[in-house]
Amino acid sequence: MTEEHTNDYKHMMHQKRFLNELEQGIRIANREIIHTRLPALNKDTILGFAVAIARLRARYLEAAFRAAESDRGEPLDQSQIKDLRGHREAYEEAKQAFEALRYAIEQGYVDVKLPG
């Protein structure tokens, strides 16, 4: 191995170590910050959150069907569009929040009390 390759390898290993340390620091920061904000999570609290999102999805779909039934071939008026958009945004925001929770659980940022 040439000296240039040796230096490249050492540099790569330093970068890898740096990235691992950075990831560990991010994990610790996320755990500390999220733990102060979230109540104890368990199957019931997470399912409750999922049910709330299902209600938002249903309201969005209901609004979409209502708008489709009332259009009679005409474009939706601004109030119908605003209503539909509001329902969609509420559902999508909640859905993204659930994905953020799932990611936080997968990364070990939050603890979930498991039965047993």
C-alpha positions in Angstrom: 0.0 0.0 0.0 1.4 3.4 -0.9 1.6 6.3 1.5 -1.2 8.1 -0.3 -3.5 5.1 0.0 -2.6 4.8 3.7 -3.4 8.5 4.3 -6.7 8.1 2.4 -7.6 5.1 4.5 -6.7 6.9 7.8 -8.8 9.9 6.7 -11.7 7.7 5.8 -11.5 5.9 9.2 -11.4 9.3 11.0 -14.5 10.4 9.1 -16.3 7.2 9.9 -15.4 7.6 13.6 -16.6 11.2 13.5 -19.9 10.3 11.9 -20.5 7.5 14.5 -19.8 9.9 17.3 -22.1 12.5 15.7 -24.9 9.9 15.4 -24.5 8.9 19.0 -24.7 12.5 20.1 -27.9 13.0 18.0 -29.4 9.9 19.5 -28.7 11.1 23.0 -30.1 14.6 22.3 -33.3 13.1 20.8 -33.8 10.8 23.7 -33.4 13.5 26.3 -35.6 16.1 24.5 -38.4 13.7 23.4 -38.6 12.1 26.8 -39.3 15.4 28.4 -42.2 16.1 26.0 -44.0 12.8 25.5 -46.0 10.9 28.1 -45.3 7.3 28.7 -46.0 5.4 25.5 -47.6 2.0 25.4 -49.8 0.1 23.0 -53.0 1.9 24.1 -51.5 5.5 23.7 -50.1 4.7 20.3 -53.3 3.0 19.1 -55.2 6.0 20.4 -53.1 8.3 18.3 -53.6 6.0 15.3 -57.4 6.1 15.8 -57.3 9.9 16.0 -55.5 9.9 12.6 -58.1 7.5 11.2 -60.8 10.0 12.2 -59.0 12.8 10.4 -58.6 10.5 7.3 -62.3 9.8 7.4 -63.2 13.5 7.7 -61.0 14.3 4.7 -62.5 11.5 2.6 -66.0 12.6 3.7 -65.3 16.2 2.6 -63.9 15.0 -0.7 -67.1 12.9 -1.4 -69.3 15.8 -0.3 -67.4 18.1 -2.7 -67.6 15.6 -5.6 -71.4 15.1 -5.1 -72.1 18.8 -5.0 -70.0 19.9 -8.0 -72.6 19.0 -10.7 -69.9 19.3 -13.3 -68.9 22.7 -12.2 -65.6 23.6 -10.5 -65.6 23.7 -6.7 -66.1 27.1 -5.2 -63.4 28.7 -3.0 -65.2 27.7 0.2 -65.4 24.1 -0.8 -61.7 24.1 -1.8 -60.7 25.7 1.5 -62.8 23.1 3.4 -61.3 20.2 1.5 -57.7 21.6 1.8 -58.1 22.1 5.6 -59.2 18.5 6.0 -56.4 17.2 3.8 -53.7 19.3 5.6 -55.0 18.2 9.1 -54.9 14.5 8.0 -51.5 14.8 6.3 -49.9 16.6 9.2 -51.1 14.0 11.7 -50.0 11.2 9.4 -46.5 12.7 9.2 -46.5 13.0 13.0 -47.3 9.3 13.3 -44.4 8.5 10.9 -42.1 10.7 13.1 -43.2 8.7 16.1 -42.6 5.4 14.4 -39.1 6.6 13.4 -38.4 7.8 16.9 -39.4 4.4 18.3 -37.2 2.6 15.7 -34.3 4.8 16.5 -34.7 4.3 20.3 -35.5 8.0 20.9 -38.6 7.0 22.9 -39.4 4.0 25.1 -42.5 2.0 24.7 -43.8 0.0 27.6 -44.4 -3.5 26.2 -46.8 -5.8 27.9 -45.4 -8.7 29.9 
